[in-house]
Amino acid sequence: MMAKVEIYTWSTCPFCLRAKALLDRKDVDYIEYCIDGDEDARDEMVERTGGPRSLPQIFVDDKYIGDCSGIYDLDAQGKLDPILAL
């Protein structure tokens, strides 16, 4: 069963676009929370991440896995596909 993937983004963020492109290449369905200018949503995201405020922030099955460089690092190490249950 494929994992539940959630990603917090800004619509014009190049790192957000890059992270979504990786998920798209892997044919992963994800829930996107585009939080452009929504400080309440950003506060919610920060509560979930435990501190990081930068975007994107990615969760798999409600577990925080990091930002754009984090998922690319996991992918390069061969660890992303098992997390995504691919």
N, CA, C and O atoms as a Maestro MAE file, in Angstrom:
{
 s_m_m2io_version
 :::
 2.0.0
}

f_m_ct {
 s_m_title
 :::
 protein
 m_atom[344] {
  # First column is atom index #
  i_m_mmod_type
  r_m_x_coord
  r_m_y_coord
  r_m_z_coord
  i_m_residue_number
  s_m_chain_name
  s_m_pdb_residue_name
  s_m_pdb_atom_name
  i_m_atomic_number
  :::
  1 25 0.849 -1.183 0.000 1 A "MET " " N  " 7
  2 3 0.000 0.000 0.000 1 A "MET " " CA " 6
  3 2 0.892 1.243 0.000 1 A "MET " " C  " 6
  4 15 1.856 1.331 0.761 1 A "MET " " O  " 8
  5 25 0.555 2.191 -0.859 2 A "MET " " N  " 7
  6 3 1.347 3.408 -0.965 2 A "MET " " CA " 6
  7 2 1.116 4.295 0.252 2 A "MET " " C  " 6
  8 15 0.009 4.370 0.786 2 A "MET " " O  " 8
  9 25 2.166 4.953 0.671 3 A "ALA " " N  " 7
  10 3 2.127 5.809 1.842 3 A "ALA " " CA " 6
  11 2 1.322 7.081 1.575 3 A "ALA " " C  " 6
  12 15 1.137 7.495 0.430 3 A "ALA " " O  " 8
  13 25 0.852 7.686 2.662 4 A "LYS " " N  " 7
  14 3 0.186 8.989 2.593 4 A "LYS " " CA " 6
  15 2 1.272 10.057 2.633 4 A "LYS " " C  " 6
  16 15 2.010 10.157 3.613 4 A "LYS " " O  " 8
  17 25 1.373 10.851 1.578 5 A "VAL " " N  " 7
  18 3 2.401 11.879 1.467 5 A "VAL " " CA " 6
  19 2 1.734 13.247 1.495 5 A "VAL " " C  " 6
  20 15 0.776 13.501 0.765 5 A "VAL " " O  " 8
  21 25 2.258 14.127 2.353 6 A "GLU " " N  " 7
  22 3 1.771 15.497 2.452 6 A "GLU " " CA " 6
  23 2 2.956 16.433 2.265 6 A "GLU " " C  " 6
  24 15 4.054 16.170 2.755 6 A "GLU " " O  " 8
  25 25 2.719 17.527 1.549 7 A "ILE " " N  " 7
  26 3 3.789 18.493 1.307 7 A "ILE " " CA " 6
  27 2 3.238 19.914 1.453 7 A "ILE " " C  " 6
  28 15 2.231 20.275 0.844 7 A "ILE " " O  " 8
  29 25 3.920 20.697 2.269 8 A "TYR " " N  " 7
  30 3 3.593 22.113 2.425 8 A "TYR " " CA " 6
  31 2 4.436 22.898 1.433 8 A "TYR " " C  " 6
  32 15 5.648 22.700 1.347 8 A "TYR " " O  " 8
  33 25 3.791 23.793 0.681 9 A "THR " " N  " 7
  34 3 4.484 24.516 -0.385 9 A "THR " " CA " 6
  35 2 4.065 25.979 -0.453 9 A "THR " " C  " 6
  36 15 3.083 26.400 0.159 9 A "THR " " O  " 8
  37 25 4.838 26.731 -1.213 10 A "TRP " " N  " 7
  38 3 4.451 28.031 -1.750 10 A "TRP " " CA " 6
  39 2 4.408 27.843 -3.251 10 A "TRP " " C  " 6
  40 15 5.206 27.080 -3.797 10 A "TRP " " O  " 8
  41 25 3.511 28.510 -3.923 11 A "SER " " N  " 7
  42 3 3.298 28.281 -5.353 11 A "SER " " CA " 6
  43 2 4.509 28.645 -6.216 11 A "SER " " C  " 6
  44 15 4.707 28.040 -7.269 11 A "SER " " O  " 8
  45 25 5.319 29.612 -5.800 12 A "THR " " N  " 7
  46 3 6.450 30.036 -6.630 12 A "THR " " CA " 6
  47 2 7.805 29.597 -6.082 12 A "THR " " C  " 6
  48 15 8.841 30.026 -6.588 12 A "THR " " O  " 8
  49 25 7.812 28.765 -5.074 13 A "CYS " " N  " 7
  50 3 9.051 28.303 -4.445 13 A "CYS " " CA " 6
  51 2 9.756 27.285 -5.342 13 A "CYS " " C  " 6
  52 15 9.186 26.234 -5.634 13 A "CYS " " O  " 8
  53 25 10.985 27.574 -5.787 14 A "PRO " " N  " 7
  54 3 11.690 26.634 -6.662 14 A "PRO " " CA " 6
  55 2 12.000 25.301 -5.980 14 A "PRO " " C  " 6
  56 15 12.016 24.263 -6.641 14 A "PRO " " O  " 8
  57 25 12.245 25.315 -4.682 15 A "PHE " " N  " 7
  58 3 12.515 24.069 -3.968 15 A "PHE " " CA " 6
  59 2 11.250 23.226 -3.849 15 A "PHE " " C  " 6
  60 15 11.305 21.998 -3.894 15 A "PHE " " O  " 8
  61 25 10.107 23.899 -3.697 16 A "CYS " " N  " 7
  62 3 8.826 23.193 -3.658 16 A "CYS " " CA " 6
  63 2 8.562 22.525 -5.001 16 A "CYS " " C  " 6
  64 15 8.155 21.364 -5.058 16 A "CYS " " O  " 8
  65 25 8.798 23.263 -6.075 17 A "LEU " " N  " 7
  66 3 8.592 22.712 -7.414 17 A "LEU " " CA " 6
  67 2 9.515 21.518 -7.656 17 A "LEU " " C  " 6
  68 15 9.111 20.527 -8.265 17 A "LEU " " O  " 8
  69 25 10.748 21.616 -7.178 18 A "ARG " " N  " 7
  70 3 11.715 20.534 -7.355 18 A "ARG " " CA " 6
  71 2 11.296 19.291 -6.558 18 A "ARG " " C  " 6
  72 15 11.392 18.174 -7.065 18 A "ARG " " O  " 8
  73 25 10.838 19.475 -5.332 19 A "ALA " " N  " 7
  74 3 10.392 18.351 -4.508 19 A "ALA " " CA " 6
  75 2 9.175 17.678 -5.128 19 A "ALA " " C  " 6
  76 15 9.101 16.450 -5.180 19 A "ALA " " O  " 8
  77 25 8.223 18.478 -5.597 20 A "LYS " " N  " 7
  78 3 7.035 17.902 -6.237 20 A "LYS " " CA " 6
  79 2 7.411 17.172 -7.521 20 A "LYS " " C  " 6
  80 15 6.806 16.152 -7.852 20 A "LYS " " O  " 8
  81 25 8.405 17.682 -8.248 21 A "ALA " " N  " 7
  82 3 8.847 17.025 -9.480 21 A "ALA " " CA " 6
  83 2 9.389 15.629 -9.182 21 A "ALA " " C  " 6
  84 15 9.132 14.692 -9.937 21 A "ALA " " O  " 8
  85 25 10.135 15.484 -8.092 22 A "LEU " " N  " 7
  86 3 10.644 14.165 -7.714 22 A "LEU " " CA " 6
  87 2 9.492 13.221 -7.393 22 A "LEU " " C  " 6
  88 15 9.480 12.078 -7.848 22 A "LEU " " O  " 8
  89 25 8.533 13.689 -6.617 23 A "LEU " " N  " 7
  90 3 7.375 12.857 -6.289 23 A "LEU " " CA " 6
  91 2 6.584 12.509 -7.542 23 A "LEU " " C  " 6
  92 15 6.104 11.385 -7.684 23 A "LEU " " O  " 8
  93 25 6.447 13.472 -8.452 24 A "ASP " " N  " 7
  94 3 5.731 13.219 -9.710 24 A "ASP " " CA " 6
  95 2 6.457 12.177 -10.558 24 A "ASP " " C  " 6
  96 15 5.821 11.297 -11.138 24 A "ASP " " O  " 8
  97 25 7.796 12.270 -10.634 25 A "ARG " " N  " 7
  98 3 8.572 11.281 -11.401 25 A "ARG " " CA " 6
  99 2 8.398 9.876 -10.848 25 A "ARG " " C  " 6
  100 15 8.453 8.894 -11.588 25 A "ARG " " O  " 8
  101 25 8.188 9.792 -9.549 26 A "LYS " " N  " 7
  102 3 7.993 8.495 -8.909 26 A "LYS " " CA " 6
  103 2 6.520 8.079 -8.917 26 A "LYS " " C  " 6
  104 15 6.154 7.038 -8.371 26 A "LYS " " O  " 8
  105 25 5.688 8.905 -9.542 27 A "ASP " " N  " 7
  106 3 4.253 8.638 -9.656 27 A "ASP " " CA " 6
  107 2 3.592 8.474 -8.282 27 A "ASP " " C  " 6
  108 15 2.770 7.585 -8.063 27 A "ASP " " O  " 8
  109 25 3.986 9.370 -7.364 28 A "VAL " " N  " 7
  110 3 3.464 9.355 -6.003 28 A "VAL " " CA " 6
  111 2 2.325 10.357 -5.899 28 A "VAL " " C  " 6
  112 15 2.468 11.520 -6.277 28 A "VAL " " O  " 8
  113 25 1.198 9.894 -5.387 29 A "ASP " " N  " 7
  114 3 0.100 10.814 -5.077 29 A "ASP " " CA " 6
  115 2 0.437 11.516 -3.773 29 A "ASP " " C  " 6
  116 15 0.951 10.897 -2.840 29 A "ASP " " O  " 8
  117 25 0.149 12.801 -3.711 30 A "TYR " " N  " 7
  118 3 0.422 13.551 -2.490 30 A "TYR " " CA " 6
  119 2 -0.642 14.604 -2.285 30 A "TYR " " C  " 6
  120 15 -1.315 15.038 -3.220 30 A "TYR " " O  " 8
  121 25 -0.772 14.998 -1.038 31 A "ILE " " N  " 7
  122 3 -1.666 16.083 -0.656 31 A "ILE " " CA " 6
  123 2 -0.800 17.322 -0.530 31 A "ILE " " C  " 6
  124 15 0.158 17.341 0.243 31 A "ILE " " O  " 8
  125 25 -1.135 18.353 -1.286 32 A "GLU " " N  " 7
  126 3 -0.360 19.589 -1.242 32 A "GLU " " CA " 6
  127 2 -1.121 20.646 -0.461 32 A "GLU " " C  " 6
  128 15 -2.305 20.887 -0.698 32 A "GLU " " O  " 8
  129 25 -0.423 21.269 0.473 33 A "TYR " " N  " 7
  130 3 -0.953 22.401 1.210 33 A "TYR " " CA " 6
  131 2 -0.178 23.629 0.749 33 A "TYR " " C  " 6
  132 15 0.918 23.902 1.241 33 A "TYR " " O  " 8
  133 25 -0.750 24.365 -0.194 34 A "CYS " " N  " 7
  134 3 -0.124 25.588 -0.679 34 A "CYS " " CA " 6
  135 2 -0.488 26.693 0.309 34 A "CYS " " C  " 6
  136 15 -1.643 27.108 0.395 34 A "CYS " " O  " 8
  137 25 0.511 27.163 1.051 35 A "ILE " " N  " 7
  138 3 0.241 28.064 2.174 35 A "ILE " " CA " 6
  139 2 0.695 29.494 1.896 35 A "ILE " " C  " 6
  140 15 1.057 30.216 2.825 35 A "ILE " " O  " 8
  141 25 0.682 29.908 0.641 36 A "ASP " " N  " 7
  142 3 1.086 31.272 0.271 36 A "ASP " " CA " 6
  143 2 0.435 32.301 1.191 36 A "ASP " " C  " 6
  144 15 -0.782 32.483 1.162 36 A "ASP " " O  " 8
  145 25 1.243 32.969 2.001 37 A "GLY " " N  " 7
  146 3 0.748 34.070 2.826 37 A "GLY " " CA " 6
  147 2 -0.153 33.683 3.978 37 A "GLY " " C  " 6
  148 15 -0.680 34.569 4.651 37 A "GLY " " O  " 8
  149 25 -0.357 32.401 4.237 38 A "ASP " " N  " 7
  150 3 -1.260 31.952 5.295 38 A "ASP " " CA " 6
  151 2 -0.433 31.611 6.543 38 A "ASP " " C  " 6
  152 15 0.049 30.488 6.697 38 A "ASP " " O  " 8
  153 25 -0.282 32.589 7.416 39 A "GLU " " N  " 7
  154 3 0.568 32.399 8.595 39 A "GLU " " CA " 6
  155 2 0.000 31.365 9.573 39 A "GLU " " C  " 6
  156 15 0.762 30.694 10.269 39 A "GLU " " O  " 8
  157 25 -1.322 31.231 9.632 40 A "ASP " " N  " 7
  158 3 -1.905 30.210 10.499 40 A "ASP " " CA " 6
  159 2 -1.516 28.818 10.008 40 A "ASP " " C  " 6
  160 15 -1.173 27.945 10.806 40 A "ASP " " O  " 8
  161 25 -1.570 28.615 8.687 41 A "ALA " " N  " 7
  162 3 -1.172 27.325 8.115 41 A "ALA " " CA " 6
  163 2 0.320 27.083 8.325 41 A "ALA " " C  " 6
  164 15 0.741 25.956 8.587 41 A "ALA " " O  " 8
  165 25 1.114 28.141 8.210 42 A "ARG " " N  " 7
  166 3 2.557 27.994 8.431 42 A "ARG " " CA " 6
  167 2 2.834 27.629 9.886 42 A "ARG " " C  " 6
  168 15 3.695 26.794 10.162 42 A "ARG " " O  " 8
  169 25 2.115 28.246 10.814 43 A "ASP " " N  " 7
  170 3 2.272 27.906 12.231 43 A "ASP " " CA " 6
  171 2 1.925 26.439 12.476 43 A "ASP " " C  " 6
  172 15 2.601 25.758 13.247 43 A "ASP " " O  " 8
  173 25 0.871 25.956 11.819 44 A "GLU " " N  " 7
  174 3 0.487 24.543 11.931 44 A "GLU " " CA " 6
  175 2 1.608 23.647 11.405 44 A "GLU " " C  " 6
  176 15 1.941 22.630 12.014 44 A "GLU " " O  " 8
  177 25 2.188 24.040 10.263 45 A "MET " " N  " 7
  178 3 3.286 23.273 9.682 45 A "MET " " CA " 6
  179 2 4.469 23.235 10.648 45 A "MET " " C  " 6
  180 15 5.063 22.177 10.856 45 A "MET " " O  " 8
  181 25 4.815 24.378 11.237 46 A "VAL " " N  " 7
  182 3 5.944 24.460 12.166 46 A "VAL " " CA " 6
  183 2 5.701 23.576 13.384 46 A "VAL " " C  " 6
  184 15 6.625 22.940 13.891 46 A "VAL " " O  " 8
  185 25 4.475 23.538 13.843 47 A "GLU " " N  " 7
  186 3 4.140 22.664 14.963 47 A "GLU " " CA " 6
  187 2 4.397 21.204 14.583 47 A "GLU " " C  " 6
  188 15 4.904 20.428 15.394 47 A "GLU " " O  " 8
  189 25 4.048 20.838 13.355 48 A "ARG " " N  " 7
  190 3 4.264 19.457 12.899 48 A "ARG " " CA " 6
  191 2 5.736 19.146 12.687 48 A "ARG " " C  " 6
  192 15 6.182 18.038 12.985 48 A "ARG " " O  " 8
  193 25 6.506 20.122 12.171 49 A "THR " " N  " 7
  194 3 7.921 19.870 11.898 49 A "THR " " CA " 6
  195 2 8.776 19.917 13.151 49 A "THR " " C  " 6
  196 15 9.875 19.362 13.179 49 A "THR " " O  " 8
  197 25 8.284 20.566 14.170 50 A "GLY " " N  " 7
  198 3 9.080 20.729 15.377 50 A "GLY " " CA " 6
  199 2 10.041 21.897 15.299 50 A "GLY " " C  " 6
  200 15 10.949 22.008 16.123 50 A "GLY " " O  " 8
  201 25 9.853 22.781 14.308 51 A "GLY " " N  " 7
  202 3 10.697 23.964 14.241 51 A "GLY " " CA " 6
  203 2 10.956 24.529 12.860 51 A "GLY " " C  " 6
  204 15 10.801 25.734 12.664 51 A "GLY " " O  " 8
  205 25 11.344 23.710 11.892 52 A "PRO " " N  " 7
  206 3 11.656 24.274 10.575 52 A "PRO " " CA " 6
  207 2 10.484 25.040 9.963 52 A "PRO " " C  " 6
  208 15 9.345 24.575 9.964 52 A "PRO " " O  " 8
  209 25 10.804 26.246 9.432 53 A "ARG " " N  " 7
  210 3 9.790 27.114 8.823 53 A "ARG " " CA " 6
  211 2 9.946 27.215 7.316 53 A "ARG " " C  " 6
  212 15 9.060 27.730 6.634 53 A "ARG " " O  " 8
  213 25 11.070 26.728 6.784 54 A "SER " " N  " 7
  214 3 11.304 26.834 5.342 54 A "SER " " CA " 6
  215 2 10.364 25.898 4.591 54 A "SER " " C  " 6
  216 15 9.758 24.996 5.170 54 A "SER " " O  " 8
  217 25 10.264 26.133 3.316 55 A "LEU " " N  " 7
  218 3 9.400 25.308 2.470 55 A "LEU " " CA " 6
  219 2 10.221 24.690 1.350 55 A "LEU " " C  " 6
  220 15 11.203 25.287 0.909 55 A "LEU " " O  " 8
  221 25 9.848 23.525 0.888 56 A "PRO " " N  " 7
  222 3 8.734 22.688 1.322 56 A "PRO " " CA " 6
  223 2 9.072 21.918 2.597 56 A "PRO " " C  " 6
  224 15 10.232 21.824 2.999 56 A "PRO " " O  " 8
  225 25 8.040 21.378 3.212 57 A "GLN " " N  " 7
  226 3 8.187 20.434 4.311 57 A "GLN " " CA " 6
  227 2 7.318 19.230 3.960 57 A "GLN " " C  " 6
  228 15 6.169 19.374 3.542 57 A "GLN " " O  " 8
  229 25 7.889 18.040 4.139 58 A "ILE " " N  " 7
  230 3 7.259 16.825 3.631 58 A "ILE " " CA " 6
  231 2 7.053 15.831 4.766 58 A "ILE " " C  " 6
  232 15 7.921 15.637 5.617 58 A "ILE " " O  " 8
  233 25 5.881 15.210 4.753 59 A "PHE " " N  " 7
  234 3 5.498 14.197 5.730 59 A "PHE " " CA " 6
  235 2 5.055 12.948 4.988 59 A "PHE " " C  " 6
  236 15 4.388 13.031 3.957 59 A "PHE " " O  " 8
  237 25 5.429 11.796 5.518 60 A "VAL " " N  " 7
  238 3 4.985 10.520 4.969 60 A "VAL " " CA " 6
  239 2 4.362 9.737 6.120 60 A "VAL " " C  " 6
  240 15 4.999 9.481 7.142 60 A "VAL " " O  " 8
  241 25 3.102 9.367 5.924 61 A "ASP " " N  " 7
  242 3 2.347 8.674 6.977 61 A "ASP " " CA " 6
  243 2 2.459 9.419 8.306 61 A "ASP " " C  " 6
  244 15 2.688 8.819 9.357 61 A "ASP " " O  " 8
  245 25 2.293 10.738 8.233 62 A "ASP " " N  " 7
  246 3 2.318 11.639 9.397 62 A "ASP " " CA " 6
  247 2 3.683 11.743 10.063 62 A "ASP " " C  " 6
  248 15 3.794 12.343 11.132 62 A "ASP " " O  " 8
  249 25 4.719 11.179 9.465 63 A "LYS " " N  " 7
  250 3 6.078 11.293 10.001 63 A "LYS " " CA " 6
  251 2 6.824 12.346 9.194 63 A "LYS " " C  " 6
  252 15 6.817 12.309 7.963 63 A "LYS " " O  " 8
  253 25 7.457 13.269 9.872 64 A "TYR " " N  " 7
  254 3 8.218 14.327 9.228 64 A "TYR " " CA " 6
  255 2 9.483 13.742 8.608 64 A "TYR " " C  " 6
  256 15 10.292 13.126 9.302 64 A "TYR " " O  " 8
  257 25 9.655 13.939 7.282 65 A "ILE " " N  " 7
  258 3 10.870 13.420 6.648 65 A "ILE " " CA " 6
  259 2 11.791 14.512 6.134 65 A "ILE " " C  " 6
  260 15 12.906 14.216 5.704 65 A "ILE " " O  " 8
  261 25 11.356 15.779 6.165 66 A "GLY " " N  " 7
  262 3 12.272 16.852 5.821 66 A "GLY " " CA " 6
  263 2 11.821 17.750 4.701 66 A "GLY " " C  " 6
  264 15 10.640 17.854 4.367 66 A "GLY " " O  " 8
  265 25 12.838 18.405 4.130 67 A "ASP " " N  " 7
  266 3 12.614 19.395 3.085 67 A "ASP " " CA " 6
  267 2 13.040 18.841 1.726 67 A "ASP " " C  " 6
  268 15 13.202 17.631 1.567 67 A "ASP " " O  " 8
  269 25 13.217 19.717 0.763 68 A "CYS " " N  " 7
  270 3 13.581 19.300 -0.585 68 A "CYS " " CA " 6
  271 2 14.901 18.536 -0.603 68 A "CYS " " C  " 6
  272 15 14.976 17.440 -1.158 68 A "CYS " " O  " 8
  273 25 15.929 19.101 -0.005 69 A "SER " " N  " 7
  274 3 17.216 18.406 -0.028 69 A "SER " " CA " 6
  275 2 17.131 17.095 0.744 69 A "SER " " C  " 6
  276 15 17.821 16.130 0.414 69 A "SER " " O  " 8
  277 25 16.291 17.061 1.767 70 A "GLY " " N  " 7
  278 3 16.116 15.835 2.541 70 A "GLY " " CA " 6
  279 2 15.575 14.684 1.714 70 A "GLY " " C  " 6
  280 15 16.074 13.563 1.812 70 A "GLY " " O  " 8
  281 25 14.546 14.951 0.891 71 A "ILE " " N  " 7
  282 3 14.008 13.832 0.108 71 A "ILE " " CA " 6
  283 2 14.942 13.456 -1.038 71 A "ILE " " C  " 6
  284 15 15.007 12.290 -1.428 71 A "ILE " " O  " 8
  285 25 15.665 14.434 -1.581 72 A "TYR " " N  " 7
  286 3 16.644 14.095 -2.619 72 A "TYR " " CA " 6
  287 2 17.787 13.276 -2.031 72 A "TYR " " C  " 6
  288 15 18.289 12.358 -2.679 72 A "TYR " " O  " 8
  289 25 18.202 13.603 -0.803 73 A "ASP " " N  " 7
  290 3 19.243 12.819 -0.130 73 A "ASP " " CA " 6
  291 2 18.750 11.393 0.124 73 A "ASP " " C  " 6
  292 15 19.474 10.431 -0.132 73 A "ASP " " O  " 8
  293 25 17.530 11.259 0.623 74 A "LEU " " N  " 7
  294 3 16.962 9.926 0.847 74 A "LEU " " CA " 6
  295 2 16.901 9.139 -0.459 74 A "LEU " " C  " 6
  296 15 17.191 7.943 -0.483 74 A "LEU " " O  " 8
  297 25 16.526 9.812 -1.539 75 A "ASP " " N  " 7
  298 3 16.443 9.143 -2.832 75 A "ASP " " CA " 6
  299 2 17.827 8.679 -3.298 75 A "ASP " " C  " 6
  300 15 17.982 7.560 -3.787 75 A "ASP " " O  " 8
  301 25 18.821 9.542 -3.142 76 A "ALA " " N  " 7
  302 3 20.192 9.198 -3.564 76 A "ALA " " CA " 6
  303 2 20.742 8.015 -2.764 76 A "ALA " " C  " 6
  304 15 21.555 7.243 -3.272 76 A "ALA " " O  " 8
  305 25 20.300 7.876 -1.519 77 A "GLN " " N  " 7
  306 3 20.742 6.783 -0.656 77 A "GLN " " CA " 6
  307 2 19.918 5.515 -0.843 77 A "GLN " " C  " 6
  308 15 20.191 4.491 -0.216 77 A "GLN " " O  " 8
  309 25 18.893 5.588 -1.722 78 A "GLY " " N  " 7
  310 3 18.032 4.423 -1.935 78 A "GLY " " CA " 6
  311 2 17.037 4.193 -0.814 78 A "GLY " " C  " 6
  312 15 16.472 3.105 -0.704 78 A "GLY " " O  " 8
  313 25 16.813 5.201 0.024 79 A "LYS " " N  " 7
  314 3 15.922 5.047 1.170 79 A "LYS " " CA " 6
  315 2 14.529 5.618 0.962 79 A "LYS " " C  " 6
  316 15 13.623 5.346 1.750 79 A "LYS " " O  " 8
  317 25 14.347 6.415 -0.102 80 A "LEU " " N  " 7
  318 3 13.050 7.073 -0.286 80 A "LEU " " CA " 6
  319 2 11.971 6.094 -0.726 80 A "LEU " " C  " 6
  320 15 10.862 6.121 -0.194 80 A "LEU " " O  " 8
  321 25 12.278 5.229 -1.689 81 A "ASP " " N  " 7
  322 3 11.257 4.302 -2.193 81 A "ASP " " CA " 6
  323 2 10.669 3.420 -1.088 81 A "ASP " " C  " 6
  324 15 9.452 3.244 -1.039 81 A "ASP " " O  " 8
  325 25 11.504 2.859 -0.195 82 A "PRO " " N  " 7
  326 3 10.901 2.073 0.901 82 A "PRO " " CA " 6
  327 2 9.990 2.907 1.813 82 A "PRO " " C  " 6
  328 15 8.960 2.422 2.284 82 A "PRO " " O  " 8
  329 25 10.378 4.160 2.055 83 A "ILE " " N  " 7
  330 3 9.542 5.038 2.883 83 A "ILE " " CA " 6
  331 2 8.200 5.295 2.194 83 A "ILE " " C  " 6
  332 15 7.152 5.332 2.839 83 A "ILE " " O  " 8
  333 25 8.253 5.471 0.873 84 A "LEU " " N  " 7
  334 3 7.027 5.737 0.115 84 A "LEU " " CA " 6
  335 2 6.242 4.455 -0.182 84 A "LEU " " C  " 6
  336 15 5.142 4.505 -0.732 84 A "LEU " " O  " 8
  337 25 6.812 3.326 0.185 85 A "ALA " " N  " 7
  338 3 6.194 2.005 -0.061 85 A "ALA " " CA " 6
  339 2 6.034 1.749 -1.552 85 A "ALA " " C  " 6
  340 15 5.012 1.226 -1.994 85 A "ALA " " O  " 8
  341 25 7.060 2.125 -2.329 86 A "LEU " " N  " 7
  342 3 7.046 1.884 -3.776 86 A "LEU " " CA " 6
  343 2 7.672 0.540 -4.105 86 A "LEU " " C  " 6
  344 15 7.749 0.165 -5.275 86 A "LEU " " O  " 8
  :::
 }
 m_bond[343] {
  # First column is bond index #
  i_m_from
  i_m_to
  i_m_order
  :::
  1 1 2 1
  2 2 3 1
  3 3 4 2
  4 3 5 1
  5 5 6 1
  6 6 7 1
  7 7 8 2
  8 7 9 1
  9 9 10 1
  10 10 11 1
  11 11 12 2
  12 11 13 1
  13 13 14 1
  14 14 15 1
  15 15 16 2
  16 15 17 1
  17 17 18 1
  18 18 19 1
  19 19 20 2
  20 19 21 1
  21 21 22 1
  22 22 23 1
  23 23 24 2
  24 23 25 1
  25 25 26 1
  26 26 27 1
  27 27 28 2
  28 27 29 1
  29 29 30 1
  30 30 31 1
  31 31 32 2
  32 31 33 1
  33 33 34 1
  34 34 35 1
  35 35 36 2
  36 35 37 1
  37 37 38 1
  38 38 39 1
  39 39 40 2
  40 39 41 1
  41 41 42 1
  42 42 43 1
  43 43 44 2
  44 43 45 1
  45 45 46 1
  46 46 47 1
  47 47 48 2
  48 47 49 1
  49 49 50 1
  50 50 51 1
  51 51 52 2
  52 51 53 1
  53 53 54 1
  54 54 55 1
  55 55 56 2
  56 55 57 1
  57 57 58 1
  58 58 59 1
  59 59 60 2
  60 59 61 1
  61 61 62 1
  62 62 63 1
  63 63 64 2
  64 63 65 1
  65 65 66 1
  66 66 67 1
  67 67 68 2
  68 67 69 1
  69 69 70 1
  70 70 71 1
  71 71 72 2
  72 71 73 1
  73 73 74 1
  74 74 75 1
  75 75 76 2
  76 75 77 1
  77 77 78 1
  78 78 79 1
  79 79 80 2
  80 79 81 1
  81 81 82 1
  82 82 83 1
  83 83 84 2
  84 83 85 1
  85 85 86 1
  86 86 87 1
  87 87 88 2
  88 87 89 1
  89 89 90 1
  90 90 91 1
  91 91 92 2
  92 91 93 1
  93 93 94 1
  94 94 95 1
  95 95 96 2
  96 95 97 1
  97 97 98 1
  98 98 99 1
  99 99 100 2
  100 99 101 1
  101 101 102 1
  102 102 103 1
  103 103 104 2
  104 103 105 1
  105 105 106 1
  106 106 107 1
  107 107 108 2
  108 107 109 1
  109 109 110 1
  110 110 111 1
  111 111 112 2
  112 111 113 1
  113 113 114 1
  114 114 115 1
  115 115 116 2
  116 115 117 1
  117 117 118 1
  118 118 119 1
  119 119 120 2
  120 119 121 1
  121 121 122 1
  122 122 123 1
  123 123 124 2
  124 123 125 1
  125 125 126 1
  126 126 127 1
  127 127 128 2
  128 127 129 1
  129 129 130 1
  130 130 131 1
  131 131 132 2
  132 131 133 1
  133 133 134 1
  134 134 135 1
  135 135 136 2
  136 135 137 1
  137 137 138 1
  138 138 139 1
  139 139 140 2
  140 139 141 1
  141 141 142 1
  142 142 143 1
  143 143 144 2
  144 143 145 1
  145 145 146 1
  146 146 147 1
  147 147 148 2
  148 147 149 1
  149 149 150 1
  150 150 151 1
  151 151 152 2
  152 151 153 1
  153 153 154 1
  154 154 155 1
  155 155 156 2
  156 155 157 1
  157 157 158 1
  158 158 159 1
  159 159 160 2
  160 159 161 1
  161 161 162 1
  162 162 163 1
  163 163 164 2
  164 163 165 1
  165 165 166 1
  166 166 167 1
  167 167 168 2
  168 167 169 1
  169 169 170 1
  170 170 171 1
  171 171 172 2
  172 171 173 1
  173 173 174 1
  174 174 175 1
  175 175 176 2
  176 175 177 1
  177 177 178 1
  178 178 179 1
  179 179 180 2
  180 179 181 1
  181 181 182 1
  182 182 183 1
  183 183 184 2
  184 183 185 1
  185 185 186 1
  186 186 187 1
  187 187 188 2
  188 187 189 1
  189 189 190 1
  190 190 191 1
  191 191 192 2
  192 191 193 1
  193 193 194 1
  194 194 195 1
  195 195 196 2
  196 195 197 1
  197 197 198 1
  198 198 199 1
  199 199 200 2
  200 199 201 1
  201 201 202 1
  202 202 203 1
  203 203 204 2
  204 203 205 1
  205 205 206 1
  206 206 207 1
  207 207 208 2
  208 207 209 1
  209 209 210 1
  210 210 211 1
  211 211 212 2
  212 211 213 1
  213 213 214 1
  214 214 215 1
  215 215 216 2
  216 215 217 1
  217 217 218 1
  218 218 219 1
  219 219 220 2
  220 219 221 1
  221 221 222 1
  222 222 223 1
  223 223 224 2
  224 223 225 1
  225 225 226 1
  226 226 227 1
  227 227 228 2
  228 227 229 1
  229 229 230 1
  230 230 231 1
  231 231 232 2
  232 231 233 1
  233 233 234 1
  234 234 235 1
  235 235 236 2
  236 235 237 1
  237 237 238 1
  238 238 239 1
  239 239 240 2
  240 239 241 1
  241 241 242 1
  242 242 243 1
  243 243 244 2
  244 243 245 1
  245 245 246 1
  246 246 247 1
  247 247 248 2
  248 247 249 1
  249 249 250 1
  250 250 251 1
  251 251 252 2
  252 251 253 1
  253 253 254 1
  254 254 255 1
  255 255 256 2
  256 255 257 1
  257 257 258 1
  258 258 259 1
  259 259 260 2
  260 259 261 1
  261 261 262 1
  262 262 263 1
  263 263 264 2
  264 263 265 1
  265 265 266 1
  266 266 267 1
  267 267 268 2
  268 267 269 1
  269 269 270 1
  270 270 271 1
  271 271 272 2
  272 271 273 1
  273 273 274 1
  274 274 275 1
  275 275 276 2
  276 275 277 1
  277 277 278 1
  278 278 279 1
  279 279 280 2
  280 279 281 1
  281 281 282 1
  282 282 283 1
  283 283 284 2
  284 283 285 1
  285 285 286 1
  286 286 287 1
  287 287 288 2
  288 287 289 1
  289 289 290 1
  290 290 291 1
  291 291 292 2
  292 291 293 1
  293 293 294 1
  294 294 295 1
  295 295 296 2
  296 295 297 1
  297 297 298 1
  298 298 299 1
  299 299 300 2
  300 299 301 1
  301 301 302 1
  302 302 303 1
  303 303 304 2
  304 303 305 1
  305 305 306 1
  306 306 307 1
  307 307 308 2
  308 307 309 1
  309 309 310 1
  310 310 311 1
  311 311 312 2
  312 311 313 1
  313 313 314 1
  314 314 315 1
  315 315 316 2
  316 315 317 1
  317 317 318 1
  318 318 319 1
  319 319 320 2
  320 319 321 1
  321 321 322 1
  322 322 323 1
  323 323 324 2
  324 323 325 1
  325 325 326 1
  326 326 327 1
  327 327 328 2
  328 327 329 1
  329 329 330 1
  330 330 331 1
  331 331 332 2
  332 331 333 1
  333 333 334 1
  334 334 335 1
  335 335 336 2
  336 335 337 1
  337 337 338 1
  338 338 339 1
  339 339 340 2
  340 339 341 1
  341 341 342 1
  342 342 343 1
  343 343 344 2
  :::
 }
}
